[in-house]
Amino acid sequence: MPQTKLRVLFVEASQDDLHQTLAKLGDNDYLVEHQRVEDADAMKAALLGDQWDIVLCSYNPPAFGGLEALSIVQSLNPDLPFLFLSHNLREENIISAIQAGAGDYIFKGSLNRLIPAIEHYLSEANIRREHRQMLLDLKENQTRLQALISNLPGMAYQLLQTNAGEISYPYVSEGCHALLGIHPQELERDPSLFTNMLHPADLDSYRQAMLSSAKNLDFLYWEGRINSLPDGETRWVNLRCCPRKMPQGVQWEGMMFNITERKLAEIEIIRSREQLRELSDHIQDVREQERLSLAREVHDDMGSMLTAIKMDIAWLNSRLTSQEPALTAKIKDVENLVTRCAAAASNISRNLRPSALDCFGIVAAIEVEASEFEQRTGITCLLDTVDEGVAVPPNIAITLFRIFQEALNNIMKHAQASKVRVLIHNRIHSVELTVSDNGCGLSEPDRLKPRSFGLRGIQERVERFAGEVRISSKPGQGTTIAVSIPQAAIETERTLAPQQSLF
């Protein structure tokens, strides 16, 4: 059986007693390394100069007392086991030794208890050392954690909600003062301080988030505003914490961050987008008004002038004699040119603003445009189940018509289709326009191309009226563009249309 190493510091005057003790240890398979000291200075030097497993001390060494030796050990190495060995079993000595902190008091005349006592106190010393080391490690980890938390840009906290609904903050980091303007101890003493700071408009959402997280033990992620800060500022905060079930309720551990700058930037971005959308809508309106004005000028002014020219040509032609064939032919050429100009003016006027849209409505305008598209491209254009009862305000009518034109333009340029189907339908909650083709289809990268202005233009036109665009397509299986405009937006535009016509 292998021997166990044991380093023993003896405080002993008697060589015989020392040899007897060493023999007892050797008989029990201990390989002993030892040193004998007889006075306080030697003992201190031994304790400071080497590592020992146990101290075995005579109760009354000649140079100094055993209790003094015990005191030295307790001051220099409190975890080191200390046993008294004595030929004297006087009760007062035993009581004094135990009260002073000695592990045991063993009679030298019978060392039967020595080995069990050594094993017991060695084990106990190991436990004490491990416990002390654990405490040191824990303290070091706490210091490290506190240093990390102190440098985080926010507030770390624990929030406990008892089964009775009471709220407390078991822990709040120093970041509380920078974030909320109050010291951690204030929030720990009065947990209602935080909820009292919440913006009234955000209080209900905070409570709902807490209830949901407590019920389902879900991760809590909440953003809201806090008021009542010492500097009078309104601040946006973000809460991120994880709940866990406790015997007394639910406890969250997490962080609270100041997100005011990010939130204000988001609000500014949203505001800028709204302004950009309003500007885009205004530009669309101005463009349509200009088109309408130009279409009328081309139709009315140019049309009337070309008609007058044709009448003058007819008057000249009636006064020419047959003896001037060259002049007659020239006038005929001019008349043909005027006729072509009139046709071109009519096409320009119709392209700028289809007269059917203003005179007969969106359905008629789509029918005319589909017919002309079929004649121009040779692509069959079918109108399936067209709802003749679709009546929408001018702004929405022109929006649907331009979307239809853009869809046909994309089909002509890219789809390689032979057939197009169109459906416009008046539903309970929306008006829907669907354009489908049997062409080559549209891949996902094509939809996301940076310069895909056609699809983007359709999206922007529909967003103006809180509508929706759905594009379904697969390579080789054609493309369907479905647009829906809510009836609520249509009614709003119908209300605004008379007011807009006044300006």
Helices and strands as residue ranges (DSSP letters): E 4-11, H 15-27, E 30-37, H 40-49, E 54-58, H 66-76, E 82-86, H 91-100, E 104-107, G 111-113, H 114-150, E 154-162, E 167-172, H 175-180, H 184-189, H 192-197, H 200-216, E 220-226, E 235-246, E 249-258, H 260-296, I 297-302, H 303-319, H 325-352, H 355-360, H 362-377, E 380-383, H 394-410, I 411-415, E 419-426, E 430-437, H 444-447, H 453-463, E 468-473, E 479-486, H 487-500
